[in-house]
């Protein structure tokens, strides 16, 4: 019987450790004999490269960076990402693990907007209505102060969304991520502790979704 591809998204605020955990979970999947493909958003496509430059403040729009503009860019990158990479790997039967996806847009752009109302969230959701839904979105919950210490320890300048006040709002939004993804599968793990401890929690939380694809 052909193995079914599974689309997993790992989310969290900056400093939650999503990038590290995506790689470690992929290694775990490969040890079990399955194909695993790690990807990310912003993607490595042309729109994603532009977004990353804006996040690092290497370039800026002629007016000002605003939540609505970024939401549109992220939505465009997401469709290109899905059509050119995610769908292709899923058709091969791979476990696709994405470091961030639509939840990031719903959380970050609504938190950064001057009007973070339900209307703003609905608009962002509409922008992403044609993007494939993940089989499961896993949220790594980390307190804002812990995540900030991790960001400081890795060095580099502060990126566009890394202001302490915004990250504190985002930490609370992620705790209630289900409200932003109605009808979708969302699971949470505690992101405190060692990298290995968090990895073990992620493996346990995702086992039911992966095991069902064998």
C-alpha beads as a LAMMPS data file, in Angstrom:
LAMMPS data file: protein, C-alpha beads

214 atoms
213 bonds

1 atom types
1 bond types

-500.0 500.0 xlo xhi
-500.0 500.0 ylo yhi
-500.0 500.0 zlo zhi

Masses

1 110.0

Atoms # bond

1 1 1 0.000 0.000 0.000
2 1 1 1.342 3.455 -0.937
3 1 1 2.229 5.684 1.993
4 1 1 0.161 8.851 2.194
5 1 1 1.927 12.172 2.432
6 1 1 1.351 14.174 5.597
7 1 1 1.596 17.961 5.822
8 1 1 2.802 19.089 9.262
9 1 1 3.339 22.704 10.311
10 1 1 5.395 23.663 13.369
11 1 1 4.686 27.147 14.732
12 1 1 5.632 29.474 17.574
13 1 1 6.913 32.936 18.354
14 1 1 10.442 33.973 17.418
15 1 1 12.770 32.028 19.685
16 1 1 10.372 29.112 20.192
17 1 1 12.833 26.788 18.485
18 1 1 10.682 25.838 15.496
19 1 1 13.590 25.676 13.040
20 1 1 15.602 23.326 15.235
21 1 1 12.605 21.135 15.985
22 1 1 11.621 20.835 12.319
23 1 1 15.048 19.424 11.526
24 1 1 15.056 17.077 14.506
25 1 1 11.578 15.775 13.761
26 1 1 12.562 15.120 10.139
27 1 1 15.560 13.117 11.360
28 1 1 13.223 11.095 13.589
29 1 1 10.904 10.357 10.652
30 1 1 13.799 9.248 8.454
31 1 1 15.003 6.860 11.154
32 1 1 11.577 5.227 10.952
33 1 1 12.103 4.635 7.234
34 1 1 9.888 7.399 5.870
35 1 1 10.799 10.214 3.514
36 1 1 10.759 13.624 5.214
37 1 1 10.984 17.020 3.544
38 1 1 11.666 20.165 5.598
39 1 1 10.581 23.513 4.223
40 1 1 9.858 26.968 5.613
41 1 1 8.014 30.224 5.295
42 1 1 8.923 32.697 4.083
43 1 1 9.916 30.218 1.381
44 1 1 13.090 30.131 -0.696
45 1 1 11.118 31.275 -3.738
46 1 1 11.345 34.778 -5.236
47 1 1 8.619 36.323 -3.071
48 1 1 9.956 34.586 0.020
49 1 1 13.455 35.958 -0.588
50 1 1 11.987 39.463 -0.844
51 1 1 10.098 38.990 2.440
52 1 1 13.206 37.777 4.258
53 1 1 15.105 40.854 3.125
54 1 1 12.292 43.028 4.475
55 1 1 12.212 41.144 7.769
56 1 1 15.950 41.690 8.184
57 1 1 15.391 45.385 7.328
58 1 1 17.788 45.136 4.387
59 1 1 15.197 46.727 2.121
60 1 1 12.061 48.735 2.809
61 1 1 9.046 49.799 0.743
62 1 1 8.890 53.382 -0.529
63 1 1 6.139 54.312 1.926
64 1 1 6.308 52.226 5.090
65 1 1 6.120 48.579 6.056
66 1 1 2.573 47.802 7.172
67 1 1 0.657 44.707 8.192
68 1 1 -1.614 44.706 5.159
69 1 1 1.274 44.854 2.698
70 1 1 3.079 42.027 4.473
71 1 1 -0.074 39.900 4.612
72 1 1 -0.419 40.171 0.834
73 1 1 3.219 39.249 0.271
74 1 1 3.032 36.267 2.612
75 1 1 -0.153 35.019 0.928
76 1 1 1.474 35.213 -2.510
77 1 1 4.575 33.414 -1.265
78 1 1 2.409 30.741 0.360
79 1 1 0.580 29.844 -2.850
80 1 1 3.860 29.640 -4.768
81 1 1 5.354 27.561 -1.956
82 1 1 2.468 25.072 -1.940
83 1 1 2.221 24.661 -5.702
84 1 1 5.944 24.420 -6.378
85 1 1 7.134 22.417 -3.366
86 1 1 4.621 21.201 -0.783
87 1 1 2.190 19.549 -3.196
88 1 1 5.031 17.892 -5.110
89 1 1 6.503 16.311 -1.985
90 1 1 3.133 15.174 -0.661
91 1 1 2.412 13.417 -3.956
92 1 1 5.624 11.432 -3.411
93 1 1 4.297 10.252 -0.037
94 1 1 6.694 12.397 1.985
95 1 1 6.126 13.764 5.457
96 1 1 6.348 17.500 4.742
97 1 1 7.356 19.601 7.749
98 1 1 6.998 23.362 7.346
99 1 1 8.636 25.845 9.680
100 1 1 5.677 28.291 9.831
101 1 1 2.656 28.590 7.566
102 1 1 -0.744 30.343 7.535
103 1 1 -0.985 30.605 11.326
104 1 1 2.022 32.934 11.290
105 1 1 0.212 35.320 8.942
106 1 1 -2.942 35.241 11.046
107 1 1 -0.990 35.825 14.252
108 1 1 1.739 38.244 13.179
109 1 1 -0.123 40.445 10.730
110 1 1 -3.195 40.762 12.951
111 1 1 -1.038 41.516 16.013
112 1 1 1.016 44.081 14.106
113 1 1 -1.977 45.809 12.524
114 1 1 -3.296 49.047 13.952
115 1 1 -6.696 47.351 13.983
116 1 1 -6.316 43.765 15.161
117 1 1 -10.049 43.146 14.996
118 1 1 -11.922 40.064 13.862
119 1 1 -12.417 41.814 10.525
120 1 1 -8.657 41.921 9.986
121 1 1 -8.305 38.228 10.820
122 1 1 -11.160 37.380 8.452
123 1 1 -9.460 39.306 5.645
124 1 1 -6.131 37.512 6.198
125 1 1 -7.959 34.180 6.290
126 1 1 -9.648 35.029 2.986
127 1 1 -6.271 35.820 1.393
128 1 1 -5.148 32.306 2.238
129 1 1 -8.325 30.431 1.348
130 1 1 -6.722 28.679 -1.628
131 1 1 -3.660 27.466 0.292
132 1 1 -3.658 23.781 1.226
133 1 1 -4.721 23.099 4.823
134 1 1 -2.147 21.234 6.925
135 1 1 -2.976 17.829 8.342
136 1 1 -1.935 19.254 11.696
137 1 1 -0.438 22.468 13.048
138 1 1 1.752 22.011 16.111
139 1 1 2.354 25.063 18.294
140 1 1 5.453 25.240 20.503
141 1 1 4.379 27.413 23.434
142 1 1 7.188 29.458 24.987
143 1 1 6.896 32.450 27.339
144 1 1 7.886 35.708 25.653
145 1 1 10.758 36.377 28.082
146 1 1 12.273 32.932 27.501
147 1 1 12.030 33.341 23.730
148 1 1 13.636 36.785 23.973
149 1 1 16.649 35.370 25.841
150 1 1 17.056 32.753 23.136
151 1 1 16.939 35.389 20.390
152 1 1 19.542 37.493 22.171
153 1 1 21.831 34.492 22.621
154 1 1 21.910 33.766 18.887
155 1 1 23.030 37.322 18.076
156 1 1 22.208 39.470 15.077
157 1 1 20.038 42.545 14.794
158 1 1 16.388 42.741 15.779
159 1 1 14.119 41.749 12.902
160 1 1 10.885 43.408 11.892
161 1 1 8.563 41.514 14.240
162 1 1 10.934 40.944 17.168
163 1 1 10.016 43.943 19.339
164 1 1 9.412 42.745 22.915
165 1 1 5.881 44.159 23.218
166 1 1 4.753 42.563 19.957
167 1 1 6.275 39.210 20.881
168 1 1 4.444 39.289 24.227
169 1 1 1.134 39.772 22.385
170 1 1 2.036 36.991 19.986
171 1 1 2.820 34.558 22.813
172 1 1 -0.734 35.016 24.091
173 1 1 -2.205 34.700 20.585
174 1 1 -0.376 31.419 20.011
175 1 1 -1.716 30.018 23.275
176 1 1 -5.168 30.331 21.691
177 1 1 -4.196 29.382 18.135
178 1 1 -7.322 27.258 17.666
179 1 1 -9.375 30.434 17.475
180 1 1 -7.445 31.501 14.377
181 1 1 -7.757 28.111 12.651
182 1 1 -11.370 27.037 13.157
183 1 1 -12.063 23.487 12.038
184 1 1 -8.356 22.627 11.685
185 1 1 -6.268 20.250 13.790
186 1 1 -4.081 22.170 16.244
187 1 1 -1.953 20.644 19.012
188 1 1 0.253 22.361 21.588
189 1 1 3.476 21.313 23.280
190 1 1 5.366 22.975 26.092
191 1 1 8.493 24.581 24.620
192 1 1 10.288 24.936 27.959
193 1 1 13.185 22.645 28.803
194 1 1 16.012 21.193 26.751
195 1 1 15.911 20.719 22.991
196 1 1 15.705 16.950 23.506
197 1 1 12.803 17.276 25.967
198 1 1 10.818 19.428 23.559
199 1 1 11.606 17.035 20.710
200 1 1 10.209 14.123 22.727
201 1 1 6.968 16.023 23.349
202 1 1 6.642 16.834 19.658
203 1 1 7.182 13.222 18.616
204 1 1 4.514 12.051 21.047
205 1 1 2.048 14.731 19.918
206 1 1 2.515 14.001 16.210
207 1 1 2.612 10.200 16.359
208 1 1 -1.154 9.766 15.831
209 1 1 -1.113 11.851 12.635
210 1 1 1.949 10.174 11.124
211 1 1 1.070 6.635 12.163
212 1 1 -2.276 6.932 10.387
213 1 1 -0.487 7.497 7.058
214 1 1 1.338 4.130 6.972

Bonds

1 1 1 2
2 1 2 3
3 1 3 4
4 1 4 5
5 1 5 6
6 1 6 7
7 1 7 8
8 1 8 9
9 1 9 10
10 1 10 11
11 1 11 12
12 1 12 13
13 1 13 14
14 1 14 15
15 1 15 16
16 1 16 17
17 1 17 18
18 1 18 19
19 1 19 20
20 1 20 21
21 1 21 22
22 1 22 23
23 1 23 24
24 1 24 25
25 1 25 26
26 1 26 27
27 1 27 28
28 1 28 29
29 1 29 30
30 1 30 31
31 1 31 32
32 1 32 33
33 1 33 34
34 1 34 35
35 1 35 36
36 1 36 37
37 1 37 38
38 1 38 39
39 1 39 40
40 1 40 41
41 1 41 42
42 1 42 43
43 1 43 44
44 1 44 45
45 1 45 46
46 1 46 47
47 1 47 48
48 1 48 49
49 1 49 50
50 1 50 51
51 1 51 52
52 1 52 53
53 1 53 54
54 1 54 55
55 1 55 56
56 1 56 57
57 1 57 58
58 1 58 59
59 1 59 60
60 1 60 61
61 1 61 62
62 1 62 63
63 1 63 64
64 1 64 65
65 1 65 66
66 1 66 67
67 1 67 68
68 1 68 69
69 1 69 70
70 1 70 71
71 1 71 72
72 1 72 73
73 1 73 74
74 1 74 75
75 1 75 76
76 1 76 77
77 1 77 78
78 1 78 79
79 1 79 80
80 1 80 81
81 1 81 82
82 1 82 83
83 1 83 84
84 1 84 85
85 1 85 86
86 1 86 87
87 1 87 88
88 1 88 89
89 1 89 90
90 1 90 91
91 1 91 92
92 1 92 93
93 1 93 94
94 1 94 95
95 1 95 96
96 1 96 97
97 1 97 98
98 1 98 99
99 1 99 100
100 1 100 101
101 1 101 102
102 1 102 103
103 1 103 104
104 1 104 105
105 1 105 106
106 1 106 107
107 1 107 108
108 1 108 109
109 1 109 110
110 1 110 111
111 1 111 112
112 1 112 113
113 1 113 114
114 1 114 115
115 1 115 116
116 1 116 117
117 1 117 118
118 1 118 119
119 1 119 120
120 1 120 121
121 1 121 122
122 1 122 123
123 1 123 124
124 1 124 125
125 1 125 126
126 1 126 127
127 1 127 128
128 1 128 129
129 1 129 130
130 1 130 131
131 1 131 132
132 1 132 133
133 1 133 134
134 1 134 135
135 1 135 136
136 1 136 137
137 1 137 138
138 1 138 139
139 1 139 140
140 1 140 141
141 1 141 142
142 1 142 143
143 1 143 144
144 1 144 145
145 1 145 146
146 1 146 147
147 1 147 148
148 1 148 149
149 1 149 150
150 1 150 151
151 1 151 152
152 1 152 153
153 1 153 154
154 1 154 155
155 1 155 156
156 1 156 157
157 1 157 158
158 1 158 159
159 1 159 160
160 1 160 161
161 1 161 162
162 1 162 163
163 1 163 164
164 1 164 165
165 1 165 166
166 1 166 167
167 1 167 168
168 1 168 169
169 1 169 170
170 1 170 171
171 1 171 172
172 1 172 173
173 1 173 174
174 1 174 175
175 1 175 176
176 1 176 177
177 1 177 178
178 1 178 179
179 1 179 180
180 1 180 181
181 1 181 182
182 1 182 183
183 1 183 184
184 1 184 185
185 1 185 186
186 1 186 187
187 1 187 188
188 1 188 189
189 1 189 190
190 1 190 191
191 1 191 192
192 1 192 193
193 1 193 194
194 1 194 195
195 1 195 196
196 1 196 197
197 1 197 198
198 1 198 199
199 1 199 200
200 1 200 201
201 1 201 202
202 1 202 203
203 1 203 204
204 1 204 205
205 1 205 206
206 1 206 207
207 1 207 208
208 1 208 209
209 1 209 210
210 1 210 211
211 1 211 212
212 1 212 213
213 1 213 214
